[in-house]
């Protein structure tokens, strides 16, 4: 049963939460691709910087003005020792996502991002020597196979964009893993996470964006025809990027972990379909099959993780189901989703 309400009202709330999450997520992805392809604003670092600035302002308004969430106080020392490293990885993750969008179709980028569960498990196994059941490894087989099939049959393949998306998966996995140790003791929700990380990410990215893309942005200002409407779209993408984080806070509290996992994979399918309808990038039948296999694999992986966690909760002494649910939900909410799926532990 869905959280946050009884009977039909709770189900309706869950459906509405998922729909608005899909809407914000797909819109942000499509607008970013539109900025790079249609507006010819080929500056992913600058676009990412705009997103971070808008998210910083939005999080401040949400916490201090709207009082949507109480501010979680963080010691000044912890801001640099814990939040700053997380912000650095968070920044790399978002930048690489936008860089990949600059060079490869939305459908291909979204399929590659679905590789994140596999990179998370592999990183934890190689670097942190964490043990995983055979069922986890088996559930990764269709994800890896689907990614391989999609990459081999991608008609608009670009090596730079592909590498950016793959390294972005590693950054997403690193962010998820580091959060368990660096943010230990802080029960961050998605709004507070953005509140602390977005300003650091802006500070990290501002200078590289200025040095690497500054002259190109100035030239674009003087040569682009409809500069006002273009700026509205670019700034609007930043506002929507923050709204996406806010929508995740809502959807996490309105759905179960299983529903969240399935909805996340269906969201990728919706993004692929909408992007194809708008940009008409060529997709071969085998490429579509590879994408479908990957999404089914991600759903199966999420189901296996949930099944294992339920079994562990059932055999663990002195751990009531309610406390387990609250613990799982608080950890799910710990990191924001900004154009990618969250690894659920």
Secondary structure, 3 states (H helix, E strand, C coil): CCCCCCHHHHHHHHHHHHHHHHHHHHHHHHHHHHHHHCCCCCCHHHHHHHHHHHHHHHHHHHHHHCCCCCCCCCCHHHHHHHHHHHHHHHHHHHHHHHHHHHHCCHHHHHHHHCCHHHHHHHHHHHCCCCCCCHHHHHHHHHHHHHHHHHHHHCCCCCHHHHHHHHHHHHHHHHHHHHHHHHCCCCCCCHHHHHHHHHHHHHHHHHHHHHHHHHHHHHHHHHHCCCHHHHHHHHHHHHHHHHHHHHHHHHHHHHCCHHHHHHHHHHHHHHHHHHHHHHHCCCCCHHHHHHHHHHHHHHHHHHHHHHHHHHHHHHHCCCCCHHHHHHHHHHHHCCCCCCCCCCCCC
